[in-house]
């Protein structure tokens, strides 16, 4: 049984090892602490982080779910669960991504400025080709941490792609509207022998002129043509 001072010293040492990307050594320091205090949040955060670095995703998920039973409002536990559920982004599937998104959203509910969470959500949505949503999360990541160079990089890279996508959608809408107009007027030409008839052509001249003034010389809806 470690006393409080030694417990804290080993916990800090595990954090130092993780910072040096030495997860195996960190695990060796953390396992005795986990046995002594199974639901200590900082131990579980560091231990799950070590497993994530080792790509032992399932072991990390198991540790984190134990911790969340006792600490459901710990944003860091939720954030690590998001990373563990996702696994490697490039090979993740929709189900893994959905679980990760849910965990990250829980983290933001607990702490709207939880470190790195917006950035990781941006990466997931980028992988899903949901570029506008991805850019929104990268933008929010920069609001939380203006020094986040990775978020800035992706936001700058996505902005031209989003603008191009919007232009393509607008062009597609314009083309559809032109096709519809051609179909409508083409049908009218066939039905009316090549011209659009005014159903009120026998009406008194004063009535026709009044109708034309109110509709800018366009056929009224009663004529069968959308104004």
N, C-alpha and C positions, 0 to 999 in steps of 0.2 A: 504494500500500500504506500503510494507516494504521498508525501506531505504536500500542502498547498503550494509552497514555493517551488518544489521540484516539478510538480504537475504543470505549473505555469511556465517553467523554464523549458520543459520538453515541448509544450504546445507552441511556444515562440520559436523553438528550434525547428519544428516541423514547418512552420510558416516560412522560415528562412530557406529551408531545403526546397520547398515548393517554388519559391521565387527564383531559385537557381535551376529549376527544371530537373529536380532530383526526386521524383515521386516515390520511387522504391524505398529510398532511405527515409522519406517522410512517413511512409506507411509503418515502417519499423518503429518509429517514435510514437506513432498515433495509436497503434493497436493496444498497447498496455493501458493507455489513457482511456480508450473506448471501453475496455473491460472494466476499468475502475468506475467510470462514469458514462454509462451507455447512452444517455440522452443529453450529454453536454453539447450545446449547439455549436460552439467553436470547434470542438473536436470533430463533430460530424461534418461541419463545413470543410475543414481541412482534409479529413479522411476521404470524403466524397470527391474533393478536388484532386487528390492524389490518384484516385481510381479513374477519374475522367482523363487525366493526363496519360494514364497507362492504357486508356481505351477499354477499360473494364466497366462498360456502361451499366450492365445489370447489377454489378456489385455496388456501384454508386447509387443507383435507383433504390436498391434495398436499404442502404444506409440512410438515405435522405427521407424515405417514407417513414422510417422509424423516428427520425428526428422531428418530422412534421406533425406526428401524432401529439408530441409534447409541446411543440413550438409552431403552431399553425400561422403565426403572424411574423415569422422570421423571413424577411425578404431574401436574404442570401441563401437560405435553404431552398426556397422556391426557384431562385435563379439557377442554382446548381442542378436542381431537378430538371429544369428546362434543357440545360446542356447535356445532361445524362440521357434524357428521353430522346433527344435528337440524335445523339451519336455523331457520326461524321456527316456533315451537311451534304457533301457531294453524293453520298450513297444513301441518304435517308429517303424514305418513302412518305407518302401523304399521311399515313397513320402516325408515324414517328413525329412528323412535323406538327401535326395537330396536337399531339400530347405536349410537345415542347412549347407551342404557342400558348396552350392553356396554363402551363406552369409559369411561363414568363408573365402572362397577364395577371396571375395571382400575385407575383412579386410586385407588379406595378400597383395593384390594389392596396398592398401593404405599404409600399413606398413608391410614390409616383416618380421619384428620381433615383431609383435603384441603379447603381452603377452598371453600365454595359448592357442592360436589358433591352433598351430601345435599339441599340446597335445590332444585337443578335436577332431581334425581330425583323429588323431591316434586311439582314442577310437571308433569313428564311423566305420572306416575301420576294426578294430579288430572285432567289432560286425558283420560286413559283411563277416567275414572270409577272407578278403583280407590282409593276414598277411604281405606280403612283403611291400605293400604300407603302412600299419599301422606302421611297424617297421621304415620305412623311415621317417614318420612324428614324431615318438618318438625320433629318432636320431636328427632330426632338432630341436625339442623342447629342447634337451640337448645342442645343439650348441647355441641356443638363451639364455638358462638359464642352465648352468652346474649344478646348485643346485636343479634342478627339480627331486626330488626323485621318484615321481610317474612315470615320463617318463622313468627313469632308471629302475624302477621295471618292467614295461611292456616290455621294450626292452630286458632286461635279460631273461624274461620269454618267449618271442616270438622267440628268436634266435634259441634255440634247436628245436622248432616246425617247423621253416622254414627249418632248415637243414634236418630234418627228411622228410619233404614234398618233398624237392628237391631230396633226395635219392630215395624216392618212385617213383617219376616221371622218374628218370633215369633208375630205374629197369624196370618200365613199358615199356619204349622205347626199352630197350634191349630185353625184352620178345617179343615185336611186331616184331622186326627185325629178331629174331630167327624164329618166325612163318612164316614170309615172305620167308626167306631163305629155310625153309623146304618145303613150297608150291612150290617155283620155281624149286628147284632141284628134288622134287618129280615128277612134271610134266615132266621134262626132262627125268627122268629115265623111265617113262611110254612110252614116245614117242620114245625113242631110244633103247628100249629093255633092260633097266637097266644100260646104260652107256651114258656118254655125248660124242657124236661124234664130231670130228673136221671136219667141212665142207671142209677144205683145205687139208685133209689127202692125196689127190692125187696130191697136188702141189709139185714142185721140193723140194728136201730136203733143199737146200740153202734158199729158200723162207720161209719155215716153221721155220727153225732155227732163221732167222732174226726176224720173228714175235714173237717168244717165248722170245727172248732176250729183246725186247722192252716192253713186257707186263709181265715180271716176271713169265712166264709159266702159266699165267691165260688166259682163253678164251677171245678173243677180243669181242667188242660190236657186231660185225657182226655175231658172233656165237649164238646170242640170249640170252646171259648171261651178266648181268651187271657186268662190271669190278669193 
